Amino acid sequence: MVKITLVLLLLGLAIASALDLGPAQGLELDAEDYQKLNKLRHLSEEFFTNYRNVTIEDFVPEGRIPTVSDLLCYAEFAQLTAGLASGSLWSYRMIDSWGSIPAGILKGHFKDLGHYDECVAIEQTVASGSTVVGKYCLAKLPLTDLLGGGVGGGFSNLMNVQSAVCFPASCSATNMDTLLKRVVKQLIGLELTSSLVSESTCKTAEREKYDAVTIFSIALFSVFGGLVVLATLYDYFLCEDQKKLPAIVKAFSARANSRFIFTVSTKSNPNVVECLHGLRGMSLIWVCYGHDYIIGITSPNINLYDVYSWAKTPYMEIIQEGVFAVDTFFFISGLLVAMVALRAMEKSKGKLNIPLMYLHRYLRLTPIVAACILLYWKILPLLGDGPLFGNWNFDNYATCEENWYWTLLYIQNYATHQSCLQHTWYLAIDMQLYILGPFLLLIVYKWGKKGAAVVLLITLGFVAYLFSVMVINDYSLLNGTGGGPNEYSEDLSHYTHNRTSGWLVGFLFGYFLHSIRGKDIKLSRPAVWLGWIISFALMFTCIFAMYPYGTFKSKTIPILNEAFYVSLSRVAWPLGLSWVVFACMKGYGGLANSFLSSPLWQPLSKLSFCTYMGHLVIQNLNGGRTRVNTYFSNYDIMLRFWQDFGFSVLLAYVMYILIEAPCGGVESLLLPNRRPAPQPKVLPAESSPEANPTPVDVEKLAAPLNEGASASAPPLEIKTELQTN
């Protein structure tokens, strides 16, 4: 399998765990190692002193004939050394922007970013008439080579010191690499074989010209922005009666759409599952918080060793098991499909307009998805800059050029292992399950409890399949067996047939709620307490059961035990949520219901789809423009989270006003109304409308059920089925 960056926090924790540089692993640097590294402490001064009288041979690897680019690099480097000899300030800026062997290397401070802006800002016209431009790169100094093969153990590829270097822009990474290796050899008497400088880490002040797709993206967003401004001005200044506002203007009006977002409902409605707002909002926060830990762990921390200590704490499990937020949205998705569709089918005598369901679903999701592809692929690179920008966990979106269409077809989890937008893998699963939804609905509608039993057997079948795959193939999410984590985790996490359990449990629970609608269920106090105890026990077990285990923990778990955990936890989590929703709906929620059903969740719930789709723009932007070293701690990650999350919500508001609401409004105007029209009263002699039921599309019917979240979707569910205006 092609190696991909996982959106899950598991990858970040695996990297962090791999950096166990403590004495227990025999990876701690001793005094002799430190003294050897200290010889490279002032690498920039040693470098330019050594090459005061540089020759063309110094720039070319042994056995290669100098090229035109080598000669150009030699000429500009000679101008640089001449500038140093004459005391020119621009040449000293080039030295001053270099990094060094970081202070605190014994604490895990492995990266010195130098001064990025000082380097790339260099643009000096020299005596020959040419212009010398600064080129910033990150040089990698492998500790395993510098200090001997015993250092680093099995994680030698992670044991690298990175330091900034600055050269004339005409010099290639190969030229820099050759020069650095020869200096290192002179300083510590060691000839390095691995490459020190990669062109992928190099940057200059020059920016690429806008290509056709970038121009199209800017024009498209500008057109939508112009339409929103015009509609808003018309709404605000020319329309006195909001009831007479033309529908097309209302669709684009920021005033009208903002009113919808920030209007909260405090009236009790038996058709509204109010607690879903809180579940949706909390899960969104959980996901974004976990993603910020990936950014924080892989940032240029000055205390990288502390990450491993953190990874052994129980708090790490809360972050790592944020993947259960995915199962929360699968649960909500299946729940709403069953509840809303079965109610609609009762009114239409079992008829469903399935093609129209699919069409509405696709048109509701795709505008935001398409806009985000353009936003991440073409707009994000224009928004910021920095030494790490473009080399971050999520922001290499070059694969969009080759496979963006798989994302728009919602089959990227099977069609490719290099998805355009990594975090949209859930979209594919959600859409595929939605496509299967009508067939399950027909089963439970036609056969009732027997049909539900069939769905239960299907659920157990998928659980058994996942269990069997893990045991037979020795696929482990913890022990790193079965072909490497990027191979098996893709199969266990991102394929639809391995993630159906939560959705199907939600579907069955939705059928249960539909079957007891209108009934007053009385439970004794012990029964209520027992329900809450079991619910919390299931959820806490899902989060903390694997705490003692893992590759870098003191214990390992047999694959049989882990297979039981992985397959059953994906059922246990939605079962625990089922009680929470049931208790909140039936008056047994107490404080939990007051919290989850608070109207304060409603605006965030409406913006949850756009927040999820756009939050990595903010995290990539803020992470990539980092210019100084950071400190890792739970508190510092929390500070990072709140600034990222705040701007993510602001971006979501803009995306909603600009794209989601207008496209949803236009779609409602162009396609048939999905709400069943009011039926006129008829005389007994006349034929009843129910005698000739009309197929209905159920997606619009979710608005009364989940009124506050209409037109928006849960973050990971990416638009819960049946939520529209």
N, C-alpha and C positions, 0 to 999 in steps of 0.2 A: 504494500500500500504506500501511496505517496504521503509523506509526513506533512501533517497540517497542524496549525495552531488551534488547540481546543479552546472553545469559549468557556468551558467549565474551569473552575478553579483548580481542579485536580492537577492540571499540568503545572500551574504555578507552584503548587505545593510540592510536586515531585522535584522540580528544580531546586526549590528551597531546601528540601530534605537532602538532596544530593550534595548540598554544600555543608555537610557535617565535617567540619574541619577541626573537631576537638580531639583530644588525646585518645579517646576511646577508639577512634578510627585510625590513629597513627598519622594524622594529617597536619598536626600543628607545626608551624614553622619554628625552628629552633634558632639559637643565637647565631650559629654559623650561616644559616640561610639568610637571616636578616642582614648580616654584615655583607653578604654577597649582593643582595638586592640594594643595599645602601650605596653601592658603587654607581648605581644607575639613578640615584636620587636627583642629580642635576644633569639629566640627559641632554637637555637643550643646549646648555653651555658647552658640555663636552662635545656634542655633535658639531656645532659650528666652529669650535676651536680646532677640531680634527680636520675639518674640510676647509680650512682657511685658504689652502692652495689646492683646490679641487681640480681633477682632470676628468676627461670624458670617460675614461675607463672606470672611474668610481661609480658611474651611473648605470653601467651595463652589466648584467649578470655574466658570469664566466661562460665563455663559449658562444656568445651572441655578438653579432656585428651591430655597431651603433646605427640607429635609424634616424630619420629626420626629426622625429619627436624627441629622441634622446638628445640630439644636438640643440634643439630649442630649449629643452630643460636645462642643459648645461649652460647655455648662454644666459638664461634668466637667473640661474643659481649663482653664476659668476657676478652678475649685477648685484645680487643680494650680498655676497661676501664683500664686494667693493663698497657697498653701502655701509656695512658694518665697520669696515676699515676707516671710512670717512666720517663715521658718526651720524649717519642719516637716521632720522627718527623712525621712518617707515620700516627700515630693516630691523630695528630693535623691537618694533611692534610684532614682527613675525616671530622673534624669539620669545617675547613676553607672552604670547598667546599659547605657547606649548604647555602641556601638562607635565607631570612628573610622577615618580613612584609615590603613591599617595601616603600621607601621614596616617597612621593607624592601620597599617596593613595587617598587623597581628590581631586586629579586631574584625577583620573582614572588609576593610576599605580597599577595594580592588580597582576602582575606576576614578580617574581624574580627567574631567572634561575640559580642562584648560579654559581659554576664553574664546568661545566660538565667534562672537560678533567682532572682536578685535581682529581676528584672522581674516574673515571673509570681507571685512571692510577695507582691507588693503588694496589700493589701486594707485600705483605709482608709475608715472612716465619717467623713464630713465634716459640717460644721455644718448643712447642709440635710437631713440624715438619710439621704442616699443613700450608697452604697458605691462608691468608686473602686477598680477592679481593674486591674492591669497587663496590658498586651497586648504581646507580643514579636513583632517582625517583622524580616525581613532586607530592607534597602533596597538596591536595585541602582543603582549609579552607573556608567553606560556611559562608558568612556574615549573611545570614538570620538566621542561627542557633546561631552564635556567638553573634549577636547584637539584636536578636528578630525577630519575624515573620513579623513585619511591614516594615522592610527594604527589598527592592527589589521588592515590589509590585507583579505584575504578572510575573516578570522575575527573580524569585528567583534562578532559575537554572543557570542564567548567572552571578549572584552576588557571585563570588567565588574568593578568593585570592589563588594564586598558588605559592608555594615556594619549592625550591629544597631541597631534603634531601639525605643523603649518609649513607649507612649501609653496613655491610659485605654482600657479595653476597649470602651467605647461608640463609639469612633471607628472608622470603617471604613478599609480600605486606601485608598479614594479620598480620604478626608479627610487621611490622612497624606501621600499622594502630592502633593496640592495644596499642603499646608503646606511640604513639603520643596522642591518645585520653586521656590517663591517665595523661599525662603531662599537656595538655590543661585544663583538669578538675581541676588540682591543681592550675594552674596559674589564671584562671578566674572563677573557681567554676561552670563550666557548663559541663554537660555530653552530648557529641555529639553522635547522632545516625547514621548519614550518614557516609559512608566510606570516609576516608581521602586520602588513597593511593590505587591506582589501579595498578595491575601488568602490564597493557598495557602501562603505562608511564615509566616503569623501564628499564634500560639499563646497560649492563656491557661491558667490553672490548672484551669479547668473541664473536666470530662471528660463525654463523651457517656454517656447511660444505656445499660445493656446491652439490646441488642435480642434478639429471640427466638432467633436463630441463636447468638449469644454465650452465652446461658443454656443452650441445648441443648449447645453444645460443652463448657462447664464441667461440666454434668451428666454428659455421656457419659464424659469423661475421669475424672470422680470415680467413676462406677460401675465402670469398668475398674480404677481404682486400688483401690477397695474390695474387688473380687473378688480381685485379686492379693494384697492384704494378708491376707484371710481364708484363701485357699489356702495362702499361705506359712506362716501360723500353724499351720494344720492339719498341713502337711508337717513343720514343725519340732518341734511339741510333741506331736502325737497319732499320728504315724505312725513307728513304730520301724523297720519294714522297708520300704525304698524300693521294693522289688519289688512290694509290695502296695498302693502308692499308687494310688488311683483315677485313671484316665486323665484325667478332666475336671479333677481337682485338680492333676495334674501339668502340664496345659496352662497353668494360671494361676499355678503356684507360682514365685515369683521364685528360690527356692532351687534348684529343679530346672533352671530355664532358665539360671540363672547358672552352674550346674555344666557345662551344655553349652557355654556360651560360653568358659569359661576352661579347659576340659579340652583339652589338646593331644595330638596323636598323634605319636609318634616312631618308630613301627614302619613299615617299608617295606611298601607295598601296591601291587602291579602295577596295580590298578584305580583308583588315586588319582593324579591329576596334581598332584603337590605344588607344582610351581613356579607354578601358577595363583594360589596364595595370595599370593605375592610380587608377581606382575604386577598382581593386583587391588589390593593395598595400595598399591603405588607409584603406580599410576594415580589412585587416590583422593587421595593426597597431592598429586599433580600438579594435579589439578582444583581442590582446595580452595586450594592455594597461588596458582594463577592468579586465582581469584576474589578473594583477598585483595589482589592487585595492583590490581584494579579499584577496590576500596574505597580502597586507599592512594593511588592516582593521583587520585581525585576527592575526596579528603579536603581540608579547609581547610589545605593545606600552606603553609608560609612560604617554600618554595623551589620554586615551581611551574616556574620556568625550567629547573631541573635535570632535570625529568621528560623534557624533550625531549632533553637530552644522553644521558640513560639510554636513551631509545628508539632511539638509534643504536648501542648496544652489542650485541655478540653475545649477551649474556645475555638481552636482551629477546626474542630468537628462541625461547629455551627456554620463556619464559613464554607468548609469543604462540602458539607451536605446541603448547601444551597441548591443543589440539583433537584431537591424535592419541591422547590418552587415550580419547577417544570410540571411535576406531577399534580401540583395544586391546580394549575391551569388546564391540564388534561381533565382533571376531575370536574372543574367548572364547565368546561366545554361539553363533556358528555352529559352532565346534569341539565344544562339548558337545552340541548338538542332534544332530550327525551321529554322534559316538561312542556316546552313550548309546542313542539311538533305534535305530540299526542293530543294536546288540547285542540290544536287546529284540525287534526284528523277526525276528532269527534264531531266537529261542526260540519265537516265535509264528507262524513260517512267513509272515512278511510282513504280519501283521495289526496294525493300530493302532486303538486306540479314540480316534479323533480328537476327537469331541465332549467326551469326558471330559478329554482333554489340555487343550483350550481352557478348560474349566470350572475345572479345578484351577489352571491358570495365572492366570486372572482372579481367582480367590478368594485366591490367594497374594499377588498384587500389590496389590489394591484396598484392603484395610483400611488399610495404611500410607499409601497415596496419599490416601484420603479423610480420614484423620486429619491428614495434613499440610495439606490444603486448609483445614481448620478451624483448625489451629495457626497457619498464616501469615495467614489472613484475619481471624480473630477474636481469637486469643489473643496473637499477637505485639504488637498495639497496646497491650495491657494490661501488657506486661512492662517497658516502659521509656519514657523521655521525653527530650527534648533539642531543641536548636534545629534539628537536621537530621533528627530522627526523623519518619518518614513521607514524607520527600522524598529518600530514598536510591535507589541504583541498582536494587535489587530489591524494596523493601518497599512498593510501591504495589500492593496486592493487591485494590483495589476492583473490578477486572475479574472477580474470582471470582463476584461477585453475578450476573453476566450469563452467564458461560460455564464455570462449574465442571463442568458435566456433560460437556463435550467432553473434559476431562482424564480423567474416569472412564470414558469410552468409548474413550480412547486414539486419538483422531483429531484432537487439537488442532493438530497440525502442518499439517493441510490445512483444517480447519474454521474456524479463526480465526487472526488475526494478533496477537491480544491474549490470549495464553494465561494462564490463572489462575496457574499456577506456571511461570515461564519455564524453569526447569531441568528440567522434565519432558518437554521436546520429545523427548528420547531415549526415554522410555517409549513414546511413540507409535510411533516407528520400530521399536523392539525388539519390541513386541507385533505390529505388522503383519508383520514378518519371521518372527516365530514362527508366525503363522497360515499363512504360505506354506511353512513348514518341512516339514510332512508330505507335501506334494506333491513337493517335491524329494527327500525320503527315499524315496518310492515309486519315483521315477525311478532313483535310484542303486541301490536294492535290486533292482529288477527287471532293469535292464540293466547293472549293474556299471560297468566302465570306460567303456562307451559312454554310460551315464547321466551319469557324472562329466564326460565331454566335453561333454554338453549343458549341464550346469551351468556349465562353463567358458565356453562360448559365450554363455550368458546374462550371465555376469560381464563378458565383453568387450563385450557389447552395451550394458550400462549405462555402462561406461567410455567407449565411443564416443559415447553419447548426451550424457553430461556434457561431454565435449570439444566436441561440436558445438554445444551450447547456449551455451557460453561464447564460442566463436569467432563464431557467427552473430549473437548478440545483443550482442556486445562486453561480456559480463559479467566484471568483474574484481573480485577480492577485495583487490587492492593499489592499483590506480590510481584507484579511485573512479569508474569509468565504467559506463554502462549503467543509468542511472536512479536512482543513489543507493545507498549501501551497505546501507541497511535494506531495500531492495527485493530486490536480487539476492542478498545474502547469505542471506536467508531461503530463497530458492529453492535455492541451492547447498548449504546446510548443513542445513536442517531438513526437507526433503522426502525421503521414504523412497527414491524412485527415484534420488536423487542420493547416497545414503549406503549403498547395498547392497554395495559392493565389499568392504569389510572383513569383513562378515558372510559373504559367499559364499566368500571365500578361506578363512576359518575353517572353513566347512562342508566345503569340498574337502579341507582339511588333516585334518579330523576323519575324513573317509572314508578318506584315505590311512592314518592311524594305525589305523583299524579293519581295513583290509585287510592290514596287516603285524603285527597283534597276535600275540603268541606267537613271533614270529620274532626271531632273534638277528642283528642287523645289525652287521657289522664294518666300520669305516672306518679308513683309514690316517691317520697324524698329519697329513700335508699336506692331506688331504681335510677333516679337522676344522678345521684352521687356515683353510682356504679358506672353509668354511662360516661361521665366525665373522667373517672379514674382510668377506665379502659382506653378512652380516646387519648388522654395524655400519655398513658403507658405505651401505646402504639407509636405515637409520634416521637417521644423521647427515645424509644428503642431504635427507631429508624435513624435518628441523628447520632446517638452516642454508642451504639452497639459495636462499632468498629474502632472505637477509641484505642484499645490496647494493641491493635494490629497494624500491620503495614510493613513495607520493606525496611523502613528506618525506625521502627518501633522495636521494643524488646521481644515481642511475640509475633509469630506468623500464624496465619489461619489456613487450615486445609481447604482445598478448593471445594470440597463437598459442603463445608460449612458456609463458605462465602457464597456459593451458588444458592443455598437456601436463603441467605440474607438478601442478596440482590433481587432474586425473583419474588420473594414474599414481601420485601419492604415496599415494592412498587404497588402492592395491593394493600398493605397495612396502612400506608400513609393516607390514601383516599378514604379508607374505612374510618380512620380517626377523624378526618374532615367531615365525613357523613354525619357523625354525631354532633359535631359543632354546628353544622347547618341546621340539622333537625331540631336541636335544642333551641337555637336562636329563633327558628320559625314558630315553634310551638310554645314559646314562653318559658323555656327552661334555661335560657342562656345567661341570665343574670348580668354580671359585670362584663362578661365576654360579649354578649349581645349589645350592650350599651356602647362598648368600644368599637366593635366591628360594624355596627349599624349607624355609627355617628354620621351626621350629614357632612362632616368635615372631610370624609373620604371621597365624597361624590365628585368634586372637580378633578382630583387626581385620578379617579377611576375613569373619567371621561377622556383624560389625556394619556391613559396608560399605554395605549397602542403606540402613539407617536413618541412617548417617552422611551419606551423600550427600543423602538427602531432607531432612535437618534442618540441614545445616551453614549454610545461608543464614539460618536463624533467628538463630544466634549471630553471624554476620558482620553482619547487619542491625542486630541489637540493639547490638552493640559499636560499630559505625560510627555509628548514629543517635544514640546518647547522648553522642557527642563534644561537649564543651563548650569545648575550647581548641584552638588551632592545633596542627598536627602537622608533622613533618619527614619528607620523602621520601628514603629510601635503601633499598638492598637489605637492609641489616641491620635497619632499622626495620620493614620489611615482614615479615621473617622473625620478628621478635619478635611482631608482630601475628598472624602465622600460627599460631605454636605455642600462643598463648593461645586463639585461635579454634578451632583443631583439637582441642585438649585438651577444651574444653567441648563441642565438637560430638560427640566420642566419648562423653562422659558423657551427653549428650542422647540419642544413639543407643542407649545401653544402656537408658535409661528407656523409650524408644519400643519397643525390642525386648521388654522385660519386660512392658510395659503393653499393647501392641497386637499386634505381629507374632507373637510366640510363642503367646499365647493364641488368636488367630484361626487360626493355622496348626494348632494342636492340635485345636481344635473342628472345623475343616474336615476333618482326617484322621478324626475320629470319625464325622462325618455322611456323608461320601462313601465310595465303595468303596475298599478298599485297593488302592494302585497297584503294590505289589510283587507279583510273581507268587508264588503260593502254592507251597510245596514239593511236588513231584510224588512220589507214593508209587511204590515199586518194584513192578513188575508182572511176572507170569509171561509167558514168550514167547507163550503162547496168547492172552493178553489183549491188547486193543487198547491201543496206546501213546497216552499223552496227546498226544504230538506229532502223532498222526494227525488229531486234531481240535483244531487250535490255537485258543486263545482270544485275542481281541484284547486287547492290553494298553495301558495308558496309561504312557508312558515317563517322565513327569516325575519320579516318585518314584525311578526307577531311577538317577538321577544321584547319589544319596546315597553308594553304594559307590564311584562313580567319583571324586567330589569331596567326600568325607566331611567334611572339615574346614569346608567352606563351606556346609553344608546349612542350610536354612531362611533363608539370607541370600543377598544378591545383590551383584554388583559395583556400585559406585557409579553409574557412568554407564549400565551395561547395565541397571541397576535390576532386579536379580534374575536372574542368569544362568539361562537355561532349565535346567530339570531339576535345580535345586538345592532340595531340601526336606529335612525331617527324615526 
